[in-house]
Amino acid sequence: MATQAQHAPDMEEFKILLRKFNLKATNQRLAVHEAMLRLGHASADMVTEAIRTDGTVKITVATVYNILSQLAALGIYNHRMSSNNKMYFDVNTFQHLHLYDTVNNTYRDVIADDLMEEINDWLCKKKFKGYKIDGFDLQIICHPSRMRSKIS
């Protein structure tokens, strides 16, 4: 499996990526990325709230959603649909697992390089008639334990 950088693009890397795709580093795009760096996994509502809390840029939920969707379409972010029918975006595009909390509709990254490599090796040996594998996305579905929910 090819080794990828295992971090989200910082602001300078993000600006380089925008230029690569002929996009301007607008205040709105920079604010969205800054919020995503803090949040990691977030819906457009969550990002908008984070930006509004900062008070540096005026932005609507629709604009945030459009920016997040555009960045996901370009591969700068990933996206996933939660069980509450909300689109969540992920600033980390390297291969990793997700822990999805079905009660709170939140995602956490799980870094397990050995497991990811093992799955990739297994998939490379497997033949699926009529299909070519582009990649895989593994999500662990969970809910808070009693001890954890008491802490929350």
N, C-alpha and C positions, 0 to 999 in steps of 0.2 A: 504494500500500500504506500502511495506517495506521501511523504511527510509534508504537512501544511503548517503554516504559522498558526500557533494555537492562541491567538489573541484577536480581539476586535481591532479594526483599524483606528489608530488614534486620530486626532484632528488633522494632522499634517498628511497622514496616509489617506484619510478620507478626502481631503482636497485634491490629492493626486488622482484618486479614483474618479472623482467628479470630472476632472479635466480629461481623463482617459475616455470618458463617455460624452465629452463635449457638453457638460453641464456646468452652469455657473455655481460658485460657492456662495449662494444667497444666504442672507441672515436666517431665513426660515430653515433651509437645509442644514445649516450649521447648528442651529438650535435643536432641531430634531435629532441630529447625530449626538450632540452633547447629552441630551436627555436619554437617548438609547444607551450610551456608554454607562450612565449611572444606573439605569433600570435593567439592562440586559435583555429581558423579555418583556414586551409591553404591547398593549393595544393602543390604537390611536387616541382613545380617551385618556389613557394613562400618560401618554407622551404629552398631549395637549395640556393636561393638568400640571405636569412637571415644568413645562415651558412657562405657563401662566404664573406659577408660583415664583419662578425666577424673576419674572416681570421684565425681561430684557427685550422680548419680541412679542408683538401681537400676532396671533395666529388662530385660525379656526380648526375645528376637528376635521372638517373636510379637507383642508389644505394638508394637515398632518397625515391623514389617511392617504392622500394622493402621493405625497412625498415618500411615505413608507412603502407603498405599493410599487412605485417606480424603482426605488432602491432594491426591493426584493426581486423585481423583474430583471434587474441588471445583475443580480447575484451578489450585491453588496451586503444585503441582509437576507435572512431566510424568513419564511412565514409558516404558520401552522394554525389550524382551526381548532378551537377548544370545544369541549362538549356543551358550552353555553352559547355556541354559534357565534363566537367572537374571534376575529382574526388577531393573532398575536404575532409579533415580529421578533426576530432573534438577531442580535448584533453579531453573534459568533457564527460564522459560516463554515468553520472547520468541522470535520466529522466528530460528532460526540453524541452521547445519549441524553435523553431528557427524562426527568422525573416530573410527571404531570399530576398535580394535586387536583382531584376531581371535585373536592369540596370548595376550595378557595379559587379554583381556576387559575392556578399559577404554575409556572415552569421553573425548574432548576436544572442547570447543566450538571452532567455527570461525566467526568473525564475518565475513560477506561480504555486507554490506547491498546492494551493487549487484547481485550475482548473485541474491539473494533477490527483489529488486524485479523483475528481468528475468524470472525464473521465474513470479512472481505475475502479471505483465502478460501473459505468454504464455498462462498458464492461464485468465485472464479472457477472452481472445479465443477460446479453444478451446471447442468444444461436445462434450460426452460424452452421447450420447443416453440419456435415462433417469436421468441423474445430475446432481446439483448439487455443486460442489466446496466443501468446508468449509475446506480448507487443504491444506498439504502438509508432508511430513517428509522431509528429505533426509539420508541417511547415507552417508558415504564409508567403504568397507570397506578396511582396510589391515592390514599387518603390519610389524613393525620391520625396518628395513634392517639389513644386516650391521653397518654402522658404529654404528647406534643400539644394536643388541643387545650389542655389545662394551662400550659405555658403561654399559649397565644392569647 
